[in-house]
Amino acid sequence: MAESERSDVVRIADDDVDPTFDRELRELLAACFTKPGDEIFRTRRYYAQPPSWRWSIRFEDRLVAHVAAHDLAIRFGIRPRLRTLRVLGIAEVCVAPGSRGVGLVPEMLGVAHAFGVERGFDLAMLFGREAIYGSSGYHATSGRVNVIEADGTAAVRRDALLRPLASGVPEGDVILDGPAF
Ligand SMILES: CC(C)(COP(=O)(O)OP(=O)(O)OC[C@H]1O[C@@H](n2cnc3c(N)ncnc32)[C@H](O)[C@@H]1OP(=O)(O)O)[C@@H](O)C(=O)NCCC(=O)NCCS
């Protein structure tokens, strides 16, 4: 990808997404996420809850890469000593098929992390594979990651990855009031 033909990583608040960008986002998300349930992206630009911010890259004015982030309060620690940290919850990471394999994911995440540090976020968290996110500083925690749904049901997630921002990753468990992002 020639550098002159592509944009920098651009941040936008989800509240500022206009109808044209909304359509571009839905098209990119629907092209990248294809498992059962992902059809939701054809009509909505988020999976469960709208994120606070989005970062994206354009190539020849076409949207080719995207990362969303939620502003979350999540409990960490060893019970009963839990503390609430502010977490940048990374979601909907995707790169258009023709633009993959050139490092757009770490580039977008690097910009999102700098923003997270500047805004005082303690940690970043996502659900995904260390093969993709390890080089961006995300690693599994040795504690249990419990997602508590609004109806009180709890599930343990084994695909959660954490990255330090303004703080280190605490010892112990993670308790996330769902839905997972
Ligand atoms: C996952 C996805 C975003 C990767 O895009 P990409 O442009 O290939 O990623 P990058 O070139 O920035 O690579 C980032 C890292 O991921 C690794 N990676 C990318 N695809 C991978 C795969 N299928 N399996 C294992 N590792 C992979 C790269 O080797 C690179 O690792 P490194 O930094 O240690 O060298 C893209 O394939 C996609 O949009 N998939 C569909 C949506 C999706 O599954 N999103 C992830 C949700 S958690």
The ligand as an SDF file (V2000), in Angstrom:
LIG
                    3D

 48 50  0  0  0  0  0  0  0  0999 V2000
   -7.8410  -10.2080   12.2940 C   0  0  0  0  0  0  0  0  0  0  0  0
   -7.5510   -9.1150   11.2910 C   0  0  0  0  0  0  0  0  0  0  0  0
   -8.0190   -7.7690   11.8350 C   0  0  0  0  0  0  0  0  0  0  0  0
   -6.0310   -9.0790   11.0620 C   0  0  0  0  0  0  0  0  0  0  0  0
   -5.7610   -8.0930   10.0840 O   0  0  0  0  0  0  0  0  0  0  0  0
   -4.2980   -7.9870    9.4300 P   0  0  0  0  0  0  0  0  0  0  0  0
   -4.2670   -6.7930    8.5630 O   0  0  0  0  0  0  0  0  0  0  0  0
   -3.9190   -9.2820    8.8220 O   0  0  0  0  0  0  0  0  0  0  0  0
   -3.4040   -7.7660   10.7370 O   0  0  0  0  0  0  0  0  0  0  0  0
   -1.9280   -7.1560   10.8290 P   0  0  0  0  0  0  0  0  0  0  0  0
   -1.2240   -7.2610    9.5060 O   0  0  0  0  0  0  0  0  0  0  0  0
   -2.0190   -5.8140   11.4310 O   0  0  0  0  0  0  0  0  0  0  0  0
   -1.2570   -8.1760   11.8050 O   0  0  0  0  0  0  0  0  0  0  0  0
   -1.2520   -8.0430   13.2200 C   0  0  0  0  0  0  0  0  0  0  0  0
   -0.7330   -9.3440   13.7990 C   0  0  0  0  0  0  0  0  0  0  0  0
   -1.7340  -10.3590   13.6520 O   0  0  0  0  0  0  0  0  0  0  0  0
   -1.1610  -11.5350   13.0790 C   0  0  0  0  0  0  0  0  0  0  0  0
   -2.2140  -12.2040   12.3280 N   0  0  0  0  0  0  0  0  0  0  0  0
   -3.0190  -11.6450   11.3950 C   0  0  0  0  0  0  0  0  0  0  0  0
   -3.9060  -12.5590   10.9470 N   0  0  0  0  0  0  0  0  0  0  0  0
   -3.6490  -13.7020   11.6330 C   0  0  0  0  0  0  0  0  0  0  0  0
   -4.2090  -15.0080   11.6130 C   0  0  0  0  0  0  0  0  0  0  0  0
   -5.2530  -15.3140   10.8150 N   0  0  0  0  0  0  0  0  0  0  0  0
   -3.7100  -15.9390   12.4530 N   0  0  0  0  0  0  0  0  0  0  0  0
   -2.6700  -15.6450   13.2760 C   0  0  0  0  0  0  0  0  0  0  0  0
   -2.0990  -14.4160   13.3420 N   0  0  0  0  0  0  0  0  0  0  0  0
   -2.5730  -13.4680   12.5070 C   0  0  0  0  0  0  0  0  0  0  0  0
   -0.0390  -10.9890   12.2190 C   0  0  0  0  0  0  0  0  0  0  0  0
    0.9280  -11.9970   11.9380 O   0  0  0  0  0  0  0  0  0  0  0  0
    0.5180   -9.8830   13.0990 C   0  0  0  0  0  0  0  0  0  0  0  0
    1.3180  -10.4420   14.1050 O   0  0  0  0  0  0  0  0  0  0  0  0
    2.7240   -9.7390   14.5250 P   0  0  0  0  0  0  0  0  0  0  0  0
    2.3670   -8.2990   14.8360 O   0  0  0  0  0  0  0  0  0  0  0  0
    3.1570  -10.5340   15.7190 O   0  0  0  0  0  0  0  0  0  0  0  0
    3.6150   -9.8400   13.3480 O   0  0  0  0  0  0  0  0  0  0  0  0
   -8.2550   -9.4080    9.9160 C   0  0  0  0  0  0  0  0  0  0  0  0
   -7.8840  -10.6870    9.4730 O   0  0  0  0  0  0  0  0  0  0  0  0
   -9.7650   -9.3280   10.0120 C   0  0  0  0  0  0  0  0  0  0  0  0
  -10.3720   -8.2610    9.8520 O   0  0  0  0  0  0  0  0  0  0  0  0
  -10.4390  -10.4770   10.2630 N   0  0  0  0  0  0  0  0  0  0  0  0
  -11.8850  -10.5420   10.3770 C   0  0  0  0  0  0  0  0  0  0  0  0
  -12.3920   -9.8710   11.6210 C   0  0  0  0  0  0  0  0  0  0  0  0
  -11.7480  -10.4510   12.8800 C   0  0  0  0  0  0  0  0  0  0  0  0
  -11.6680  -11.6630   13.0610 O   0  0  0  0  0  0  0  0  0  0  0  0
  -11.3030   -9.5400   13.7600 N   0  0  0  0  0  0  0  0  0  0  0  0
  -10.6640   -9.8940   15.0010 C   0  0  0  0  0  0  0  0  0  0  0  0
  -11.6880   -9.9690   16.0840 C   0  0  0  0  0  0  0  0  0  0  0  0
  -10.9010  -10.3260   17.6380 S   0  0  0  0  0  0  0  0  0  0  0  0
  1  2  1  0
  2  3  1  0
  2  4  1  0
  2 36  1  0
  4  5  1  0
  5  6  1  0
  6  7  2  0
  6  8  1  0
  6  9  1  0
  9 10  1  0
 10 11  2  0
 10 12  1  0
 10 13  1  0
 13 14  1  0
 14 15  1  0
 15 16  1  0
 15 30  1  0
 16 17  1  0
 17 18  1  0
 17 28  1  0
 18 19  1  0
 18 27  1  0
 19 20  2  0
 20 21  1  0
 21 22  1  0
 21 27  2  0
 22 23  1  0
 22 24  2  0
 24 25  1  0
 25 26  2  0
 26 27  1  0
 28 29  1  0
 28 30  1  0
 30 31  1  0
 31 32  1  0
 32 33  2  0
 32 34  1  0
 32 35  1  0
 36 37  1  0
 36 38  1  0
 38 39  2  0
 38 40  1  0
 40 41  1  0
 41 42  1  0
 42 43  1  0
 43 44  2  0
 43 45  1  0
 45 46  1  0
 46 47  1  0
 47 48  1  0
M  END
$$$$
